[in-house]
Amino acid sequence: MTTANPSPLWQPDPQRIAQARITTFQAWAAEHHGAPAEGGYPALHRWSVDEPETFWHAVTEWFDVRFSTPFTRVLGDRAMPGAQWFPGATLNYAEHALRAAATRADEPALLHVDETHEPRPVTWAELRRQVGSLAAELRALGVRPGDRVSGYLPNIPQAVVALLATAAVGAVWTSCAPDFGARSVLDRFQQVEPVVLFTVDGYRYGGKEHDRRAVVAELRRELPSLRAVVHIPLLGTEPPGGALEWSALTGADTEPVFEQVPFDHPLWVLYSSGTTGLPKAIVQSQGGILVEHLKQLGLHCDLGPEDRFFWYTSTGWMMWNFLVSGLLVGATVILYDGSAGYPDTGAQWRVAEHTAATFFGTSAAYVMACRKNEVHPARDYDLSRVRCVATTGSPLPPDGFRWLHDEVRDDLWIASVSGGTDVCSCFAGAVPTLPVYTGELQAACLGTDLQSWDPAGKPLTDEVGELVVTNPMPSMPIRFWNDPDGSRYHDSYFAMYPGVWRHGDWITLTSRGSVIIHGRSDSTLNRQGVRMGSADIYEAVERLPEIKESLVVGLEQPDGGYWMPLFVHLAPQAVLDEALVTRIKQTIREQLSPRHVPDEIIEVPGVPHTLTGKRIEVPVKRLLQGTPLDKAVNPGSVDDLDLLRFYEDLARTRA
């Protein structure tokens, strides 16, 4: 992929640059903290990674972080893992999330949308009241700081209330979406032993009702740590025996009491996709998430009280936690509980129209599905309020950038962002004052010393290398749950380059400062020394109308050879004949590299994904190398286990 100097697809005009919060922040930080007044974003970023203590101190002042006990210093220990942020400080995340209630009591904090696409508001005053009532009830149930509280919930206001009430008490939140099966939920919740479980009786998706009462009953049986179960009657059923009613716990007019906890006190547990072994239970801190999300949402996403913030997500993905943090900057958060494609592919654009969204977050896969299905957002929906479309989940292909530019608005800020559950934030992505280049993320984020390294640890520019972060970020995990000696945490990120975070993605840092993501480095295709990310292959192959989805892996052979099959899931009525095989190979040869033309193209009944929608490459590679299915993948982390059996059978046949 070239990193020559093309023309930008979009450039912010001088007025937009002047009005961006990051511009105001830079001028203020220059006056008060010695940040560079000139040089724009590149100078500000350099300062933020060269002077991390000064930068993060400035962030807490700029966003008026309320420390009930002051910190002794910003960074007590810089070593990774184990960096100590703001030692001595106490605060509360939920207190900051509800601050806007003091000045905007009757304005909407949340807009809840289901598949009717009609928004229903929850005001700041009402959100604060419900959080106060529920926090008091949790305390009455004996929930104390450090206890775990779990939610088996869709993306509904009750989930936000439960998270904030949990944080107010100083307990630790964790959630799964109700489309997760019992085994997947138990693989997660059994690790952390929750004392309270919030559940729905079911959910609506794709125009149908899905009853989950049998799953809830199984969760109750298999989680002996539970002291209470709270029933939310989304489908209108009565609470099961012994369960508490949501309405009874949230009906009081109680002022919330916010437990003041240490900066590094656990806020929530997130889970990696866990494609092998149990999912990693990633613990992030109240203070670390607070300051990282204020920076990310307030400066990079340029969000404030006048904004309406949408991201299509579920409670089983870190983007839900990120979305809820929109409350920290006073934005109205849009919660969509429904299918991305119901009643048609334009569903998410319809939600944006009905809610007057200003910041529209979605997945790269949704953008490409809209392009393939010939959706015309600007023609069919009023998107005049949308100033930014952001994508994540996988790299947005160049065609996706061009489609958004052509079909939404030519003066559209397109922000492809990349980070991870591991930090619940972005390493690179949105900068409102920088140009957008097709197929590229705008820049590394503030406070993130993002680099591309070769295997020897030498930094690279305009070349593909490992994504590393050489300084600590406040939202890096404080630990993994049930990892007493920290070995699993260390091995996950710090084994390759001691003291440096290696994320497991291939990236290119361009000489312009932009970033290109090539896919996971542990499933990278390395032929004759030339490395390529799988995302590059998918972007080229899936332009062909006959290809619904694809999966590519590269296998080192015992004889020193390298076998690289491409698996294709065909569109209806398509046939994998010689003509199509030739076109696929020609596409890869011409658009990417003759070295990365697959050795075989194999039709498959489908492409397996994790429960958060990522293609499962490494386990497929392991199956093809002869690893038994139960050792190659955690069955509870996969959307369709039967699809993996196809690859297991293929490995047997080849053997």
Salt bridges, closest charged atoms under 4 A:
ASP50 OD1 - ARG46 NH2 3.06
GLU53 OE2 - ARG73 NH2 2.81
GLU61 OE1 - HIS33 NE2 2.99
GLU61 OE2 - HIS57 NE2 3.24
ASP64 OD2 - ARG99 NH1 3.87
GLU95 OE2 - ARG66 NH1 3.32
GLU107 OE1 - ARG104 NE 2.91
ASP114 OD2 - ARG120 NH2 3.11
GLU118 OE2 - HIS354 ND1 3.67
GLU126 OE2 - ARG129 NH2 2.89
ASP147 OD2 - ARG227 NH2 3.65
ASP187 OD1 - ARG183 NE 3.24
GLU209 OE2 - ARG204 NE 3.21
ASP211 OD2 - ARG213 NH2 2.61
GLU255 OE2 - ARG128 NH2 2.38
GLU259 OE1 - ARG139 NH2 3.98
GLU292 OE2 - LYS295 NZ 2.97
ASP302 OD1 - ARG21 NH1 3.54
GLU306 OE2 - ARG21 NH2 2.76
ASP307 OD1 - ARG387 NH2 2.92
ASP344 OD2 - ARG350 NH2 2.97
GLU353 OE1 - HIS354 NE2 3.71
ASP380 OD1 - ARG379 NE 2.85
ASP399 OD2 - ARG371 NH2 3.29
ASP399 OD1 - ARG402 NH2 2.96
ASP399 OD2 - ARG543 NE 2.48
GLU407 OE1 - HIS376 ND1 3.08
ASP411 OD2 - ARG16 NH2 3.95
ASP422 OD1 - HIS503 NE2 3.86
GLU440 OE1 - ARG512 NH2 2.44
GLU466 OE1 - ARG502 NE 3.12
ASP491 OD1 - HIS490 ND1 3.37
ASP505 OD1 - ARG520 NH1 3.15
ASP522 OD2 - ARG520 NH2 3.74
ASP536 OD2 - HIS518 ND1 3.27
GLU539 OE2 - ARG543 NH2 2.47
GLU542 OE2 - ARG615 NH1 2.55
GLU546 OE2 - ARG583 NH1 2.61
GLU549 OE2 - HIS609 NE2 2.72
GLU549 OE2 - ARG615 NH1 3.97
GLU556 OE1 - LYS621 NZ 3.70
ASP599 OD1 - ARG527 NH2 2.85
GLU600 OE2 - ARG654 NH1 3.20
ASP639 OD2 - HIS609 ND1 3.18
ASP642 OD1 - ARG645 NE 3.31
GLU648 OE2 - ARG652 NH2 3.70
ASP649 OD1 - ARG652 NH1 2.77
